[in-house]
């Protein structure tokens, strides 16, 4: 019944239109006439149907998932939380894939002071996806780090603009027994790039690819 009423009442009238000649009464009466066509079976008990499951039965899981309908999902979440990377690095990357880091684009949306251009490359506007995979500075870091583990062919390319999109590609080319280690390395590189960016913004540090690579190596030993 609710679906019939929703289709019948367009909710396009203004208050003034509804009050004119009591048209709101006609709207309600017109909707109620749809109910007259329904035939109830006295011998049949009422049933509750939950539309969010195929079975029509309520589950707490389906109700929980309903809260996130329309949200952006990062399917391979296990790559982050099941890795060997330190918790602070995992938490950062989780925020990064959800675009929740305080980069220039987000500062702009909140009306906060910011430098629009990425300080690592001084070429393009800054956002977290740019910092991680779309910046020429980041490309060089990824290339040098991945060369050391024999995976230079899977380094981010100029046509890649989204970190999670790129990550799906190389991990499928790494042997299954090595994926946890590879994912941990990816998280460490992303975390170190972010720390280096912050040092450039807040401490006036000059961008340095060798410095980032050394920090990745040191972080990986902890």
C-alpha positions as CSV (number, residue, x, y, z in Angstrom):
1,X,0.0,0.0,0.0
2,X,2.8,2.4,0.9
3,X,4.3,2.0,-2.6
4,X,0.9,2.8,-4.2
5,X,0.5,5.9,-2.1
6,X,4.0,7.0,-2.8
7,X,3.4,6.7,-6.5
8,X,0.1,8.5,-6.3
9,X,1.1,11.5,-4.3
10,X,3.8,13.4,-6.1
11,X,4.3,15.9,-3.2
12,X,4.5,18.7,-5.7
13,X,1.8,20.9,-4.3
14,X,2.6,24.0,-2.3
15,X,0.7,24.7,0.9
16,X,-1.2,27.5,-0.8
17,X,-2.3,25.1,-3.6
18,X,-3.3,22.4,-1.1
19,X,-5.5,24.8,0.9
20,X,-7.2,26.2,-2.2
21,X,-10.7,24.6,-2.3
22,X,-9.5,22.0,0.1
23,X,-7.6,20.2,-2.6
24,X,-5.5,18.3,0.0
25,X,-8.7,16.4,0.9
26,X,-9.1,15.3,-2.7
27,X,-5.5,14.1,-2.7
28,X,-6.0,11.9,0.3
29,X,-9.4,10.6,-0.9
30,X,-7.9,9.8,-4.3
31,X,-5.1,7.8,-2.7
32,X,-7.4,5.9,-0.5
33,X,-9.5,4.7,-3.4
34,X,-6.5,2.6,-4.4
35,X,-7.0,0.6,-1.3
36,X,-10.6,-0.3,-2.2
37,X,-9.3,-2.5,-5.0
38,X,-7.4,-4.7,-2.5
39,X,-9.1,-8.0,-1.6
40,X,-8.1,-9.4,1.9
41,X,-8.3,-13.1,2.6
42,X,-9.8,-13.5,6.0
43,X,-8.3,-17.0,6.5
44,X,-4.7,-15.8,5.7
45,X,-2.6,-14.3,8.5
46,X,-0.8,-11.0,8.0
47,X,2.9,-11.3,7.1
48,X,5.8,-9.0,7.5
49,X,8.1,-8.8,4.5
50,X,11.6,-7.3,4.8
51,X,12.5,-6.0,1.3
52,X,16.3,-5.8,1.9
53,X,16.7,-9.6,1.8
54,X,15.7,-12.1,-1.0
55,X,13.9,-14.3,1.5
56,X,11.8,-11.4,2.9
57,X,13.1,-12.1,6.4
58,X,14.7,-9.5,8.6
59,X,18.3,-9.9,9.5
60,X,20.5,-7.6,11.6
61,X,23.2,-7.8,8.9
62,X,20.9,-6.5,6.2
63,X,19.7,-3.7,8.5
64,X,23.3,-2.7,9.3
65,X,24.2,-2.7,5.6
66,X,21.3,-0.5,4.8
67,X,23.0,2.3,6.7
68,X,25.7,2.3,4.1
69,X,23.6,2.2,0.9
70,X,25.1,4.7,-1.6
71,X,28.4,5.0,0.2
72,X,31.7,4.3,-1.4
73,X,33.1,0.8,-0.6
74,X,36.7,-0.2,-0.6
75,X,36.2,-3.9,-1.3
76,X,39.7,-5.3,-0.5
77,X,39.7,-3.9,3.1
78,X,41.7,-7.0,4.2
79,X,44.7,-5.6,2.4
80,X,44.9,-2.9,4.9
81,X,43.8,-4.5,8.2
82,X,45.4,-7.9,7.7
83,X,48.8,-6.5,6.7
84,X,51.9,-6.4,8.8
85,X,52.1,-2.6,8.7
86,X,51.8,-0.6,12.0
87,X,48.4,0.3,13.1
88,X,48.9,4.1,12.6
89,X,49.8,3.3,8.9
90,X,46.8,1.2,8.4
91,X,44.5,3.8,9.9
92,X,46.0,6.5,7.7
93,X,45.5,4.5,4.5
94,X,41.9,3.7,5.5
95,X,41.3,7.4,5.7
96,X,43.2,8.0,2.4
97,X,41.1,5.6,0.4
98,X,38.0,7.3,1.8
99,X,39.4,10.7,0.8
100,X,39.3,11.9,4.5
101,X,42.9,13.3,4.7
102,X,43.3,17.0,5.2
103,X,44.8,17.9,1.9
104,X,44.3,21.2,-0.1
105,X,41.0,20.1,-1.7
106,X,39.4,19.2,1.7
107,X,40.7,22.3,3.3
108,X,39.2,24.3,0.5
109,X,35.8,22.7,1.1
110,X,35.9,23.7,4.7
111,X,37.0,27.3,4.0
112,X,40.4,26.8,5.7
113,X,43.7,28.3,4.7
114,X,45.7,26.1,2.2
115,X,48.2,25.9,-0.6
116,X,46.5,24.7,-3.7
117,X,49.5,23.3,-5.5
118,X,51.2,20.1,-4.4
119,X,54.5,20.9,-2.7
120,X,56.0,17.6,-3.7
121,X,55.9,18.3,-7.5
122,X,54.8,22.0,-7.7
123,X,52.8,21.1,-10.8
124,X,49.2,20.1,-10.0
125,X,46.6,20.8,-7.4
126,X,46.8,18.7,-4.3
127,X,44.5,15.9,-3.1
128,X,45.3,12.6,-1.4
129,X,45.0,10.6,-4.6
130,X,47.5,12.9,-6.3
131,X,49.9,12.6,-3.5
132,X,49.8,8.8,-3.4
133,X,49.9,7.8,-7.1
134,X,49.4,10.8,-9.5
135,X,52.4,13.0,-8.5
136,X,55.6,12.8,-10.5
137,X,57.5,12.8,-7.1
138,X,55.4,9.8,-6.0
139,X,56.1,8.0,-9.2
140,X,59.8,8.2,-8.7
141,X,59.5,7.0,-5.1
142,X,57.3,4.0,-6.1
143,X,59.7,3.1,-8.9
144,X,62.8,3.1,-6.7
145,X,61.1,1.2,-3.9
146,X,59.6,-1.4,-6.2
147,X,62.8,-1.9,-8.1
148,X,64.4,-3.1,-4.9
149,X,61.9,-5.9,-4.7
150,X,61.8,-6.7,-8.4
151,X,58.4,-5.3,-9.0
152,X,59.2,-2.1,-10.9
153,X,56.8,-3.1,-13.7
154,X,53.8,-2.6,-11.4
155,X,54.7,0.9,-10.3
156,X,52.0,3.6,-10.8
157,X,51.7,5.0,-14.4
158,X,50.7,8.5,-15.5
159,X,47.2,7.3,-16.5
160,X,46.5,6.2,-12.9
161,X,44.6,8.8,-10.8
162,X,43.1,6.7,-7.9
163,X,45.2,4.8,-5.4
164,X,42.8,2.0,-4.8
165,X,42.4,1.4,-8.5
166,X,46.1,1.0,-9.0
167,X,46.5,-1.2,-5.9
168,X,44.1,-3.8,-7.3
169,X,46.3,-4.3,-10.3
170,X,49.8,-5.1,-8.9
171,X,48.5,-7.2,-6.0
172,X,47.0,-9.7,-8.5
173,X,50.5,-10.1,-10.1
174,X,52.2,-10.9,-6.8
175,X,52.4,-14.6,-5.7
176,X,49.8,-15.4,-3.1
177,X,52.3,-16.2,-0.4
178,X,53.9,-12.8,-0.9
179,X,50.8,-10.6,-1.0
180,X,50.7,-9.8,2.7
181,X,54.3,-8.6,2.6
182,X,53.6,-6.6,-0.6
183,X,50.5,-5.0,0.9
184,X,52.5,-4.0,4.0
185,X,55.1,-2.4,1.8
186,X,52.5,-0.5,-0.2
187,X,51.0,0.9,3.0
188,X,54.4,1.9,4.4
189,X,55.2,3.8,1.2
190,X,51.9,5.6,1.2
191,X,52.3,6.5,4.9
192,X,55.9,7.8,4.3
193,X,54.8,9.9,1.4
194,X,52.1,11.5,3.6
195,X,54.6,12.2,6.4
196,X,57.0,13.7,3.9
197,X,54.3,15.9,2.5
198,X,53.5,17.1,6.0
199,X,57.1,17.9,6.7
200,X,57.3,20.0,3.5
201,X,54.1,21.8,4.4
202,X,54.7,22.4,8.1
203,X,58.4,22.4,8.5
204,X,59.6,23.8,5.2
205,X,61.4,20.6,4.2
206,X,62.5,20.4,0.5
207,X,61.1,17.3,-1.3
208,X,63.6,14.5,-1.5
209,X,63.1,11.1,-3.1
210,X,66.2,9.5,-1.5
211,X,65.0,10.7,2.0
212,X,61.6,9.1,1.5
213,X,63.1,5.8,0.3
214,X,65.4,5.7,3.4
215,X,62.4,6.4,5.6
216,X,60.5,3.6,4.0
217,X,63.4,1.2,4.6
218,X,63.7,2.3,8.3
219,X,60.0,2.1,8.9
220,X,59.9,-1.4,7.4
221,X,62.6,-2.6,9.9
222,X,60.5,-1.5,13.0
